[in-house]
Amino acid sequence: MATVRIQEAPFDTGAEIAALTVGRTDIGGIGCFVGVVRGGEGPGGVREMTLEHYAAMTVRAIERVVAEAESRWPLVGCTVIHRVGTLRPGDPIVLVLTASAHRHPALEATQFLIDWLKTRAPFWKKERTADGVAHWVGAHAKDDEAAARWESSGR
Amino acid sequence: MSARPVLVLYFAWLRERVGMSEQRVDLPPGVNTVGGLIDLLAASSPGHAEAFAVRATIRAAVNQDFATPETPVTAGDEVALFPPVTGG
């Protein structure tokens, strides 16, 4: 049921929503999250971001997170698209769509999916800032906390 | 004892520090876990030693499943070593 794709090319959010809903009458709400490359001002502002991934593992890892979401909420459709390669500020980087009969499952599952994708899918970001320095992005404790929140809440 | 080859893959800054994206390793007797393999690799060159200096920053997957230092490793396995993931 779920669509999971890794691609270098941009995605069209409207087209993906249309693909998720075409011919369906059981959907009452679509949850949508689009992650975007954030730039920033000054010498530390990001100019370019390159995403590396473990191609043999990535889709399977994401499908596991989707399966977990499907076990927690009554979803009738789900799309996850994650881009790799070199991106610039303003570029969309990840798309999460969920479809359900009602809004709350769709919205909650969307937040769950992006929180868990951040800590359970094998991607790594390297940023190049305006001062020309390139560095690997470190894991953020707040991402771990956001992901862990879903462990304790039972949802 | 017969050879026990595994394929080790490196990602992100770990790949840059060891200077290669993959290597084949023959598991010696007594090396049967991810942690044991990392100890073996860390002792294999100065670059590896530096890359693995802070073990708490190393994550692993065995045959495309997330693993821990205690996860068993056996002949034919694909063992990926990498920093904490930063996607999304």
gemmi code that builds the backbone of each chain (N, CA, C; Angstrom):
import gemmi

chains = {
    "A": [
        ("MET", (0.827, -1.201, 0.000), (0.000, 0.000, 0.000), (0.871, 1.265, 0.000)),
        ("ALA", (1.898, 1.222, 0.820), (2.737, 2.422, 0.922), (3.644, 2.563, -0.292)),
        ("THR", (3.935, 3.808, -0.637), (4.916, 4.117, -1.676), (6.150, 4.694, -0.999)),
        ("VAL", (7.311, 4.074, -1.223), (8.572, 4.588, -0.671), (9.551, 4.740, -1.818)),
        ("ARG", (10.088, 5.949, -1.983), (11.049, 6.175, -3.068), (12.230, 7.009, -2.592)),
        ("ILE", (13.414, 6.674, -3.110), (14.613, 7.487, -2.903), (14.996, 8.012, -4.277)),
        ("GLN", (15.204, 9.299, -4.408), (15.491, 9.855, -5.729), (16.303, 11.133, -5.621)),
        ("GLU", (17.042, 11.443, -6.699), (17.763, 12.713, -6.755), (16.847, 13.835, -7.212)),
        ("ALA", (15.894, 13.509, -8.072), (15.029, 14.519, -8.679), (14.080, 15.137, -7.656)),
        ("PRO", (13.634, 16.367, -7.901), (12.606, 16.961, -7.046), (11.323, 16.136, -7.122)),
        ("PHE", (10.441, 16.333, -6.122), (9.131, 15.694, -6.176), (8.064, 16.777, -6.281)),
        ("ASP", (6.897, 16.359, -6.807), (5.767, 17.266, -6.972), (4.717, 16.870, -5.940)),
        ("THR", (4.622, 17.661, -4.869), (3.743, 17.294, -3.753), (2.293, 17.137, -4.212)),
        ("GLY", (1.846, 18.061, -5.055), (0.462, 17.987, -5.542), (0.208, 16.709, -6.331)),
        ("ALA", (1.168, 16.355, -7.174), (1.017, 15.140, -7.980), (1.028, 13.899, -7.094)),
        ("GLU", (1.839, 13.931, -6.029), (1.893, 12.780, -5.127), (0.593, 12.632, -4.335)),
        ("ILE", (0.010, 13.768, -3.922), (-1.285, 13.702, -3.231), (-2.353, 13.161, -4.183)),
        ("ALA", (-2.314, 13.626, -5.428), (-3.286, 13.146, -6.412), (-3.141, 11.646, -6.630)),
        ("ALA", (-1.892, 11.164, -6.687), (-1.658, 9.734, -6.904), (-2.159, 8.904, -5.726)),
        ("LEU", (-2.050, 9.510, -4.527), (-2.473, 8.793, -3.317), (-3.988, 8.694, -3.226)),
        ("THR", (-4.678, 9.662, -3.789), (-6.124, 9.758, -3.570), (-6.964, 9.369, -4.789)),
        ("VAL", (-6.332, 9.189, -5.941), (-7.107, 8.962, -7.169), (-8.010, 7.735, -7.041)),
        ("GLY", (-9.268, 7.922, -7.367), (-10.226, 6.819, -7.362), (-10.688, 6.386, -5.985)),
        ("ARG", (-10.263, 7.110, -4.930), (-10.601, 6.678, -3.565), (-11.746, 7.501, -3.016)),
        ("THR", (-12.627, 6.851, -2.272), (-13.702, 7.590, -1.590), (-13.682, 7.330, -0.087)),
        ("ASP", (-12.685, 6.596, 0.373), (-12.625, 6.250, 1.802), (-11.718, 7.187, 2.596)),
        ("ILE", (-11.082, 8.141, 1.923), (-10.136, 9.037, 2.590), (-10.855, 10.287, 3.084)),
        ("GLY", (-10.624, 10.618, 4.355), (-11.231, 11.825, 4.910), (-10.210, 12.904, 5.202)),
        ("GLY", (-8.923, 12.552, 5.182), (-7.885, 13.544, 5.468), (-6.524, 13.072, 5.007)),
        ("ILE", (-5.718, 14.018, 4.554), (-4.335, 13.744, 4.132), (-3.416, 14.515, 5.072)),
        ("GLY", (-2.471, 13.819, 5.688), (-1.416, 14.491, 6.441), (-0.225, 14.684, 5.529)),
        ("CYS", (0.433, 15.857, 5.634), (1.537, 16.154, 4.714), (2.657, 16.865, 5.455)),
        ("PHE", (3.883, 16.353, 5.325), (5.062, 17.062, 5.803), (6.070, 17.151, 4.670)),
        ("VAL", (6.557, 18.354, 4.419), (7.621, 18.558, 3.437), (8.824, 19.144, 4.168)),
        ("GLY", (9.931, 18.424, 4.190), (11.157, 18.953, 4.753), (11.902, 19.743, 3.690)),
        ("VAL", (12.472, 20.883, 4.089), (13.123, 21.793, 3.145), (14.531, 22.097, 3.649)),
        ("VAL", (15.485, 22.211, 2.731), (16.856, 22.584, 3.115), (16.855, 24.024, 3.608)),
        ("ARG", (17.267, 24.219, 4.855), (17.305, 25.552, 5.447), (18.668, 26.181, 5.177)),
        ("GLY", (18.660, 27.444, 4.758), (19.912, 28.120, 4.448), (20.481, 28.831, 5.658)),
        ("GLY", (20.159, 30.092, 5.824), (20.673, 30.858, 6.950), (21.611, 31.947, 6.482)),
        ("GLU", (21.775, 32.947, 7.350), (22.581, 34.126, 7.010), (24.009, 33.977, 7.540)),
        ("GLY", (24.895, 34.848, 7.060), (26.247, 34.928, 7.609), (27.153, 33.813, 7.121)),
        ("PRO", (28.396, 33.798, 7.633), (29.396, 32.834, 7.159), (29.007, 31.392, 7.459)),
        ("GLY", (28.168, 31.185, 8.497), (27.770, 29.825, 8.851), (26.512, 29.367, 8.131)),
        ("GLY", (25.964, 30.234, 7.270), (24.740, 29.873, 6.553), (24.998, 28.761, 5.547)),
        ("VAL", (24.072, 27.827, 5.456), (24.246, 26.685, 4.555), (24.028, 27.115, 3.106)),
        ("ARG", (24.984, 26.755, 2.230), (24.865, 27.052, 0.809), (24.498, 25.814, -0.002)),
        ("GLU", (24.886, 24.650, 0.529), (24.714, 23.415, -0.223), (24.681, 22.251, 0.766)),
        ("MET", (23.857, 21.270, 0.455), (23.778, 20.087, 1.314), (23.822, 18.843, 0.439)),
        ("THR", (24.685, 17.889, 0.801), (24.766, 16.641, 0.043), (24.331, 15.491, 0.932)),
        ("LEU", (23.378, 14.710, 0.421), (22.871, 13.570, 1.176), (23.408, 12.272, 0.629)),
        ("GLU", (24.002, 11.504, 1.539), (24.491, 10.167, 1.224), (23.550, 9.172, 1.894)),
        ("HIS", (23.391, 7.985, 1.310), (22.593, 6.967, 1.994), (23.144, 5.575, 1.723)),
        ("TYR", (22.629, 4.619, 2.470), (23.040, 3.216, 2.352), (21.973, 2.558, 1.492)),
        ("ALA", (22.243, 2.578, 0.174), (21.185, 2.266, -0.788), (20.551, 0.894, -0.556)),
        ("ALA", (21.358, -0.082, -0.157), (20.811, -1.432, 0.003), (19.858, -1.539, 1.193)),
        ("MET", (19.926, -0.559, 2.092), (19.154, -0.643, 3.332), (18.022, 0.372, 3.421)),
        ("THR", (18.142, 1.487, 2.695), (17.286, 2.640, 2.957), (15.801, 2.349, 2.816)),
        ("VAL", (15.407, 1.762, 1.692), (13.976, 1.545, 1.464), (13.415, 0.606, 2.529)),
        ("ARG", (14.168, -0.445, 2.824), (13.689, -1.389, 3.836), (13.536, -0.725, 5.199)),
        ("ALA", (14.491, 0.129, 5.560), (14.419, 0.819, 6.849), (13.197, 1.725, 6.909)),
        ("ILE", (12.921, 2.426, 5.812), (11.754, 3.315, 5.787), (10.466, 2.488, 5.822)),
        ("GLU", (10.448, 1.379, 5.073), (9.241, 0.539, 5.068), (8.930, 0.004, 6.459)),
        ("ARG", (9.979, -0.248, 7.246), (9.748, -0.690, 8.630), (9.066, 0.389, 9.454)),
        ("VAL", (9.510, 1.639, 9.271), (8.912, 2.742, 10.016), (7.457, 2.933, 9.562)),
        ("VAL", (7.217, 2.797, 8.268), (5.847, 2.903, 7.743), (4.973, 1.798, 8.329)),
        ("ALA", (5.511, 0.572, 8.388), (4.735, -0.545, 8.949), (4.373, -0.272, 10.409)),
        ("GLU", (5.313, 0.336, 11.129), (5.029, 0.686, 12.527), (3.900, 1.712, 12.600)),
        ("ALA", (3.937, 2.710, 11.708), (2.864, 3.718, 11.682), (1.526, 3.055, 11.351)),
        ("GLU", (1.548, 2.135, 10.411), (0.294, 1.471, 10.015), (-0.270, 0.605, 11.141)),
        ("SER", (0.635, 0.128, 12.028), (0.155, -0.673, 13.149), (-0.437, 0.202, 14.254)),
        ("ARG", (-0.058, 1.488, 14.245), (-0.531, 2.375, 15.314), (-1.747, 3.197, 14.925)),
        ("TRP", (-1.889, 3.510, 13.650), (-3.005, 4.351, 13.189), (-3.691, 3.681, 11.999)),
        ("PRO", (-4.995, 3.921, 11.838), (-5.735, 3.310, 10.725), (-5.498, 4.072, 9.415)),
        ("LEU", (-4.339, 3.877, 8.832), (-4.012, 4.569, 7.586), (-4.540, 3.770, 6.402)),
        ("VAL", (-4.959, 4.487, 5.374), (-5.383, 3.805, 4.147), (-4.436, 4.125, 2.985)),
        ("GLY", (-3.419, 4.956, 3.255), (-2.419, 5.244, 2.233), (-1.252, 5.979, 2.854)),
        ("CYS", (-0.073, 5.827, 2.249), (1.122, 6.482, 2.787), (2.165, 6.610, 1.677)),
        ("THR", (2.790, 7.770, 1.595), (3.878, 7.989, 0.632), (5.056, 8.631, 1.359)),
        ("VAL", (6.242, 8.059, 1.176), (7.466, 8.681, 1.704), (8.459, 8.791, 0.548)),
        ("ILE", (8.892, 10.004, 0.269), (9.917, 10.226, -0.754), (11.069, 10.987, -0.104)),
        ("HIS", (12.277, 10.462, -0.227), (13.449, 11.138, 0.352), (14.454, 11.367, -0.764)),
        ("ARG", (14.927, 12.594, -0.881), (15.908, 12.888, -1.916), (17.330, 12.652, -1.417)),
        ("VAL", (18.227, 12.335, -2.350), (19.657, 12.208, -2.078), (20.398, 13.051, -3.118)),
        ("GLY", (21.711, 13.184, -2.927), (22.498, 14.007, -3.843), (22.667, 15.404, -3.284)),
        ("THR", (22.983, 16.343, -4.157), (23.304, 17.705, -3.722), (22.084, 18.617, -3.862)),
        ("LEU", (21.727, 19.283, -2.755), (20.558, 20.154, -2.697), (20.979, 21.526, -2.193)),
        ("ARG", (20.117, 22.518, -2.471), (20.415, 23.883, -2.064), (19.295, 24.428, -1.186)),
        ("PRO", (19.584, 25.491, -0.427), (18.544, 26.066, 0.438), (17.265, 26.330, -0.345)),
        ("GLY", (16.155, 25.964, 0.261), (14.861, 26.110, -0.394), (14.403, 24.861, -1.113)),
        ("ASP", (15.333, 23.925, -1.372), (14.942, 22.697, -2.060), (14.178, 21.785, -1.104)),
        ("PRO", (13.090, 21.173, -1.586), (12.431, 20.150, -0.775), (13.316, 18.911, -0.692)),
        ("ILE", (13.365, 18.294, 0.481), (14.273, 17.165, 0.698), (13.520, 15.884, 1.031)),
        ("VAL", (12.410, 15.994, 1.771), (11.655, 14.789, 2.140), (10.160, 15.103, 2.119)),
        ("LEU", (9.386, 14.119, 1.673), (7.921, 14.235, 1.648), (7.319, 13.068, 2.410)),
        ("VAL", (6.437, 13.373, 3.346), (5.653, 12.336, 4.030), (4.182, 12.650, 3.815)),
        ("LEU", (3.437, 11.719, 3.257), (1.989, 11.843, 3.096), (1.329, 10.658, 3.777)),
        ("THR", (0.252, 10.937, 4.508), (-0.545, 9.849, 5.067), (-2.006, 10.123, 4.753)),
        ("ALA", (-2.752, 9.073, 4.488), (-4.191, 9.203, 4.225), (-4.937, 8.339, 5.222)),
        ("SER", (-6.024, 8.914, 5.768), (-6.845, 8.172, 6.714), (-8.291, 8.635, 6.559)),
        ("ALA", (-9.195, 7.935, 7.213), (-10.607, 8.327, 7.149), (-10.833, 9.627, 7.909)),
        ("HIS", (-9.946, 9.903, 8.891), (-10.134, 11.085, 9.733), (-8.819, 11.826, 9.924)),
        ("ARG", (-8.914, 13.077, 10.362), (-7.723, 13.927, 10.372), (-6.700, 13.540, 11.433)),
        ("HIS", (-7.176, 13.161, 12.631), (-6.204, 12.938, 13.703), (-5.217, 11.818, 13.394)),
        ("PRO", (-5.681, 10.648, 12.922), (-4.697, 9.616, 12.571), (-3.719, 10.093, 11.501)),
        ("ALA", (-4.218, 10.822, 10.522), (-3.338, 11.281, 9.437), (-2.280, 12.244, 9.973)),
        ("LEU", (-2.702, 13.203, 10.787), (-1.756, 14.201, 11.297), (-0.758, 13.583, 12.275)),
        ("GLU", (-1.238, 12.732, 13.177), (-0.342, 12.114, 14.154), (0.656, 11.181, 13.465)),
        ("ALA", (0.173, 10.387, 12.509), (1.056, 9.445, 11.822), (2.113, 10.191, 11.013)),
        ("THR", (1.762, 11.332, 10.459), (2.724, 12.121, 9.696), (3.877, 12.577, 10.598)),
        ("GLN", (3.517, 13.086, 11.781), (4.559, 13.538, 12.709), (5.414, 12.370, 13.192)),
        ("PHE", (4.759, 11.260, 13.492), (5.494, 10.056, 13.895), (6.493, 9.638, 12.809)),
        ("LEU", (6.028, 9.604, 11.580), (6.886, 9.135, 10.484), (8.123, 10.012, 10.325)),
        ("ILE", (7.975, 11.319, 10.340), (9.156, 12.162, 10.141), (10.069, 12.084, 11.369)),
        ("ASP", (9.486, 11.963, 12.559), (10.323, 11.841, 13.766), (11.157, 10.559, 13.728)),
        ("TRP", (10.548, 9.473, 13.329), (11.288, 8.202, 13.314), (12.222, 8.090, 12.108)),
        ("LEU", (11.832, 8.685, 10.984), (12.731, 8.654, 9.821), (14.061, 9.321, 10.158)),
        ("LYS", (13.991, 10.360, 10.968), (15.220, 11.105, 11.292), (16.215, 10.268, 12.072)),
        ("THR", (15.721, 9.271, 12.808), (16.637, 8.478, 13.633), (16.761, 7.024, 13.171)),
        ("ARG", (15.961, 6.601, 12.181), (15.953, 5.178, 11.800), (16.150, 4.917, 10.320)),
        ("ALA", (16.451, 5.934, 9.542), (16.728, 5.696, 8.118), (18.175, 6.115, 7.842)),
        ("PRO", (18.914, 5.286, 7.088), (20.365, 5.511, 6.937), (20.732, 6.586, 5.909)),
        ("PHE", (20.531, 7.840, 6.323), (20.950, 9.008, 5.525), (21.954, 9.810, 6.340)),
        ("TRP", (22.863, 10.465, 5.617), (23.823, 11.367, 6.283), (23.945, 12.636, 5.452)),
        ("LYS", (23.913, 13.782, 6.160), (23.970, 15.084, 5.489), (25.345, 15.709, 5.666)),
        ("LYS", (25.867, 16.243, 4.563), (27.093, 17.040, 4.627), (26.747, 18.437, 4.139)),
        ("GLU", (27.051, 19.440, 4.947), (26.725, 20.820, 4.597), (27.973, 21.576, 4.165)),
        ("ARG", (27.786, 22.466, 3.200), (28.844, 23.425, 2.877), (28.288, 24.798, 3.167)),
        ("THR", (29.005, 25.545, 4.017), (28.507, 26.843, 4.447), (29.117, 27.967, 3.611)),
        ("ALA", (28.621, 29.192, 3.819), (29.028, 30.333, 2.992), (30.527, 30.602, 3.087)),
        ("ASP", (31.149, 30.247, 4.216), (32.594, 30.455, 4.370), (33.417, 29.360, 3.683)),
        ("GLY", (32.739, 28.445, 2.976), (33.434, 27.435, 2.190), (33.734, 26.152, 2.951)),
        ("VAL", (33.392, 26.121, 4.228), (33.694, 24.951, 5.047), (32.624, 23.881, 4.825)),
        ("ALA", (33.074, 22.632, 4.661), (32.149, 21.505, 4.550), (32.255, 20.659, 5.804)),
        ("HIS", (31.122, 20.289, 6.354), (31.161, 19.431, 7.541), (29.950, 18.514, 7.559)),
        ("TRP", (30.120, 17.346, 8.182), (29.017, 16.406, 8.341), (28.119, 16.884, 9.466)),
        ("VAL", (26.831, 16.843, 9.212), (25.859, 17.250, 10.231), (25.847, 16.203, 11.338)),
        ("GLY", (25.908, 16.669, 12.588), (25.849, 15.743, 13.722), (24.412, 15.416, 14.072)),
        ("ALA", (24.221, 14.290, 14.742), (22.882, 13.932, 15.199), (22.458, 14.923, 16.283)),
        ("HIS", (21.184, 15.282, 16.274), (20.673, 16.239, 17.250), (19.958, 15.505, 18.385)),
        ("ALA", (20.292, 15.881, 19.612), (19.636, 15.256, 20.768), (18.130, 15.470, 20.703)),
        ("LYS", (17.707, 16.637, 20.172), (16.264, 16.888, 20.131), (15.557, 15.973, 19.137)),
        ("ASP", (16.270, 15.519, 18.124), (15.679, 14.530, 17.215), (15.495, 13.190, 17.921)),
        ("ASP", (16.501, 12.819, 18.730), (16.383, 11.574, 19.497), (15.217, 11.666, 20.474)),
        ("GLU", (15.075, 12.851, 21.091), (13.982, 13.033, 22.048), (12.632, 12.980, 21.343)),
        ("ALA", (12.574, 13.610, 20.152), (11.312, 13.600, 19.403), (10.927, 12.179, 19.007)),
        ("ALA", (11.922, 11.384, 18.621), (11.653, 9.995, 18.241), (11.268, 9.173, 19.465)),
        ("ALA", (11.958, 9.440, 20.593), (11.716, 8.648, 21.805), (10.335, 8.931, 22.393)),
        ("ARG", (9.825, 10.134, 22.143), (8.503, 10.493, 22.645), (7.454, 9.474, 22.209)),
        ("TRP", (7.630, 8.936, 21.003), (6.655, 7.977, 20.466), (6.833, 6.598, 21.063)),
        ("GLU", (7.966, 6.353, 21.733), (8.171, 5.054, 22.365), (7.345, 4.971, 23.637)),
        ("SER", (7.305, 6.091, 24.393), (6.696, 6.052, 25.716), (5.192, 6.306, 25.689)),
        ("SER", (4.719, 7.001, 24.646), (3.304, 7.391, 24.650), (2.392, 6.233, 24.298)),
        ("GLY", (2.954, 5.168, 23.755), (2.143, 4.015, 23.392), (1.332, 4.213, 22.128)),
        ("ARG", (1.502, 5.361, 21.461), (0.816, 5.569, 20.206), (1.816, 5.603, 19.081)),
    ],
    "B": [
        ("MET", (41.134, -24.082, 9.968), (39.843, -23.376, 10.003), (39.624, -22.685, 8.658)),
        ("SER", (38.405, -22.788, 8.140), (38.120, -22.195, 6.828), (37.990, -20.681, 6.945)),
        ("ALA", (38.144, -20.022, 5.803), (38.072, -18.558, 5.781), (36.660, -18.099, 6.122)),
        ("ARG", (36.597, -16.964, 6.810), (35.284, -16.378, 7.139), (35.264, -14.929, 6.653)),
        ("PRO", (35.034, -14.718, 5.356), (35.066, -13.352, 4.825), (33.790, -12.578, 5.137)),
        ("VAL", (33.944, -11.297, 5.457), (32.789, -10.391, 5.550), (33.114, -9.143, 4.728)),
        ("LEU", (32.057, -8.488, 4.274), (32.220, -7.232, 3.548), (31.875, -6.091, 4.492)),
        ("VAL", (32.828, -5.190, 4.705), (32.608, -4.041, 5.591), (32.383, -2.804, 4.727)),
        ("LEU", (31.286, -2.088, 4.976), (30.974, -0.851, 4.252), (31.090, 0.332, 5.202)),
        ("TYR", (31.583, 1.453, 4.692), (31.706, 2.667, 5.504), (30.891, 3.795, 4.888)),
        ("PHE", (30.306, 4.629, 5.742), (29.529, 5.768, 5.245), (29.920, 7.060, 5.956)),
        ("ALA", (29.636, 8.171, 5.270), (29.787, 9.542, 5.800), (31.226, 9.768, 6.291)),
        ("TRP", (31.394, 10.433, 7.447), (32.774, 10.782, 7.831), (33.610, 9.562, 8.189)),
        ("LEU", (32.952, 8.454, 8.523), (33.730, 7.244, 8.787), (34.431, 6.774, 7.504)),
        ("ARG", (33.691, 6.861, 6.386), (34.267, 6.495, 5.085), (35.459, 7.402, 4.757)),
        ("GLU", (35.287, 8.695, 5.016), (36.372, 9.632, 4.707), (37.603, 9.366, 5.582)),
        ("ARG", (37.379, 9.056, 6.846), (38.527, 8.875, 7.755), (39.285, 7.586, 7.491)),
        ("VAL", (38.567, 6.501, 7.156), (39.305, 5.262, 6.861), (39.849, 5.283, 5.435)),
        ("GLY", (39.327, 6.202, 4.599), (39.872, 6.366, 3.254), (39.417, 5.315, 2.259)),
        ("MET", (38.302, 4.659, 2.552), (37.761, 3.676, 1.597), (36.270, 3.510, 1.879)),
        ("SER", (35.517, 3.095, 0.854), (34.083, 2.916, 1.064), (33.740, 1.484, 1.453)),
        ("GLU", (34.633, 0.551, 1.160), (34.392, -0.826, 1.592), (35.699, -1.601, 1.632)),
        ("GLN", (35.694, -2.688, 2.383), (36.840, -3.580, 2.396), (36.383, -4.983, 2.791)),
        ("ARG", (37.095, -5.968, 2.260), (36.814, -7.356, 2.639), (37.740, -7.729, 3.786)),
        ("VAL", (37.166, -8.369, 4.785), (37.926, -8.748, 5.980), (37.680, -10.225, 6.249)),
        ("ASP", (38.738, -10.939, 6.567), (38.611, -12.335, 6.974), (38.548, -12.363, 8.498)),
        ("LEU", (37.445, -12.835, 9.047), (37.304, -12.854, 10.500), (38.257, -13.882, 11.098)),
        ("PRO", (39.162, -13.441, 11.977), (40.041, -14.411, 12.641), (39.266, -15.156, 13.735)),
        ("PRO", (39.799, -16.267, 14.213), (39.138, -16.965, 15.312), (38.935, -16.020, 16.489)),
        ("GLY", (37.784, -16.097, 17.122), (37.532, -15.260, 18.294), (36.818, -13.968, 17.985)),
        ("VAL", (36.776, -13.571, 16.708), (36.035, -12.345, 16.347), (34.666, -12.772, 15.807)),
        ("ASN", (33.640, -12.567, 16.622), (32.312, -13.091, 16.296), (31.187, -12.074, 16.443)),
        ("THR", (31.545, -10.822, 16.762), (30.518, -9.798, 16.968), (30.924, -8.503, 16.256)),
        ("VAL", (29.951, -7.588, 16.137), (30.245, -6.270, 15.559), (31.334, -5.570, 16.360)),
        ("GLY", (31.237, -5.619, 17.684), (32.234, -4.967, 18.531), (33.626, -5.558, 18.327)),
        ("GLY", (33.687, -6.866, 18.205), (34.971, -7.533, 17.969), (35.560, -7.149, 16.628)),
        ("LEU", (34.685, -7.033, 15.618), (35.140, -6.625, 14.289), (35.682, -5.199, 14.313)),
        ("ILE", (34.995, -4.306, 15.042), (35.459, -2.915, 15.130), (36.830, -2.865, 15.822)),
        ("ASP", (37.007, -3.655, 16.883), (38.318, -3.712, 17.554), (39.406, -4.154, 16.577)),
        ("LEU", (39.078, -5.170, 15.772), (40.030, -5.688, 14.784), (40.387, -4.604, 13.759)),
        ("LEU", (39.359, -3.910, 13.255), (39.580, -2.872, 12.251), (40.389, -1.713, 12.833)),
        ("ALA", (40.064, -1.315, 14.074), (40.731, -0.169, 14.695), (42.234, -0.417, 14.826)),
        ("ALA", (42.607, -1.688, 14.953), (44.022, -2.022, 15.130), (44.742, -2.200, 13.795)),
        ("SER", (44.006, -2.031, 12.664), (44.598, -2.410, 11.378), (45.388, -1.299, 10.695)),
        ("SER", (45.169, -0.023, 11.064), (45.944, 1.076, 10.481), (45.743, 2.328, 11.325)),
        ("PRO", (46.654, 3.305, 11.225), (46.461, 4.559, 11.983), (45.168, 5.276, 11.590)),
        ("GLY", (44.820, 5.237, 10.288), (43.577, 5.870, 9.836), (42.363, 5.217, 10.463)),
        ("HIS", (42.365, 3.893, 10.494), (41.255, 3.178, 11.132), (41.209, 3.506, 12.623)),
        ("ALA", (42.386, 3.542, 13.261), (42.423, 3.819, 14.703), (41.795, 5.179, 14.999)),
        ("GLU", (42.116, 6.168, 14.154), (41.552, 7.501, 14.370), (40.048, 7.494, 14.117)),
        ("ALA", (39.632, 6.807, 13.034), (38.210, 6.779, 12.677), (37.370, 6.155, 13.792)),
        ("PHE", (37.927, 5.136, 14.449), (37.161, 4.411, 15.464), (37.494, 4.864, 16.879)),
        ("ALA", (38.198, 6.002, 17.007), (38.681, 6.440, 18.326), (37.544, 6.599, 19.334)),
        ("VAL", (36.434, 7.169, 18.888), (35.298, 7.383, 19.804), (34.200, 6.394, 19.428)),
        ("ARG", (34.183, 5.279, 20.124), (33.263, 4.195, 19.754), (31.804, 4.596, 19.892)),
        ("ALA", (31.526, 5.533, 20.808), (30.129, 5.936, 21.028), (29.539, 6.621, 19.796)),
        ("THR", (30.392, 7.077, 18.860), (29.873, 7.748, 17.662), (29.705, 6.775, 16.495)),
        ("ILE", (29.946, 5.484, 16.722), (29.855, 4.508, 15.646), (28.542, 3.725, 15.752)),
        ("ARG", (27.814, 3.680, 14.631), (26.617, 2.841, 14.548), (26.892, 1.747, 13.533)),
        ("ALA", (26.062, 0.702, 13.550), (26.320, -0.436, 12.678), (25.033, -1.048, 12.163)),
        ("ALA", (25.155, -1.741, 11.035), (24.074, -2.577, 10.524), (24.702, -3.874, 10.030)),
        ("VAL", (24.037, -4.983, 10.295), (24.480, -6.274, 9.771), (23.414, -6.766, 8.797)),
        ("ASN", (23.824, -7.007, 7.569), (22.896, -7.426, 6.512), (21.680, -6.495, 6.427)),
        ("GLN", (21.958, -5.194, 6.472), (20.974, -4.130, 6.281), (19.974, -3.991, 7.426)),
        ("ASP", (20.298, -4.548, 8.585), (19.483, -4.312, 9.788), (20.357, -3.633, 10.835)),
        ("PHE", (19.813, -2.621, 11.519), (20.585, -1.957, 12.569), (21.060, -2.988, 13.591)),
        ("ALA", (22.282, -2.791, 14.060), (22.910, -3.769, 14.950), (23.541, -3.049, 16.136)),
        ("THR", (23.973, -3.831, 17.125), (24.677, -3.309, 18.292), (26.057, -3.969, 18.343)),
        ("PRO", (26.941, -3.509, 19.260), (28.255, -4.161, 19.364), (28.153, -5.658, 19.664)),
        ("GLU", (27.048, -6.072, 20.269), (26.893, -7.489, 20.644), (26.336, -8.344, 19.505)),
        ("THR", (25.876, -7.710, 18.420), (25.269, -8.468, 17.321), (26.286, -9.433, 16.710)),
        ("PRO", (25.920, -10.715, 16.523), (26.853, -11.681, 15.939), (27.198, -11.335, 14.491)),
        ("VAL", (28.416, -11.651, 14.108), (28.880, -11.482, 12.729), (29.438, -12.826, 12.266)),
        ("THR", (29.038, -13.229, 11.055), (29.491, -14.525, 10.568), (29.862, -14.448, 9.091)),
        ("ALA", (30.453, -15.512, 8.588), (30.950, -15.528, 7.209), (29.851, -15.117, 6.232)),
        ("GLY", (30.215, -14.259, 5.286), (29.277, -13.830, 4.250), (28.445, -12.616, 4.619)),
        ("ASP", (28.563, -12.135, 5.853), (27.759, -10.983, 6.264), (28.241, -9.695, 5.606)),
        ("GLU", (27.284, -8.757, 5.446), (27.610, -7.386, 5.060), (27.468, -6.527, 6.306)),
        ("VAL", (28.577, -5.945, 6.743), (28.583, -5.151, 7.973), (28.835, -3.696, 7.602)),
        ("ALA", (27.846, -2.845, 7.849), (27.997, -1.420, 7.557), (28.303, -0.674, 8.844)),
        ("LEU", (29.268, 0.244, 8.774), (29.654, 1.057, 9.933), (29.511, 2.519, 9.545)),
        ("PHE", (28.914, 3.317, 10.441), (28.590, 4.698, 10.077), (28.324, 5.537, 11.321)),
        ("PRO", (28.315, 6.873, 11.167), (27.939, 7.745, 12.280), (26.418, 7.696, 12.480)),
        ("PRO", (25.925, 8.276, 13.583), (24.472, 8.384, 13.754), (23.825, 9.027, 12.527)),
        ("VAL", (22.648, 8.528, 12.162), (22.002, 8.984, 10.924), (21.446, 10.395, 11.089)),
        ("THR", (21.395, 11.143, 9.975), (20.957, 12.541, 10.018), (20.066, 12.893, 8.832)),
        ("GLY", (19.151, 11.978, 8.477), (18.255, 12.269, 7.354), (17.045, 13.083, 7.775)),
        ("GLY", (16.050, 13.092, 6.917), (14.800, 13.782, 7.203), (14.851, 15.251, 6.874)),
    ],
}
model = gemmi.Model(1)
for chain_id, residues in chains.items():
    chain = gemmi.Chain(chain_id)
    for i, (resn, *xyz) in enumerate(residues, 1):
        res = gemmi.Residue()
        res.name, res.seqid = resn, gemmi.SeqId(i, " ")
        for name, pos in zip(("N", "CA", "C"), xyz):
            atom = gemmi.Atom()
            atom.name, atom.element = name, gemmi.Element(name[0])
            atom.pos, atom.b_iso = gemmi.Position(*pos), 0.0
            res.add_atom(atom)
        chain.add_residue(res)
    model.add_chain(chain)
structure = gemmi.Structure()
structure.add_model(model)
structure.setup_entities()
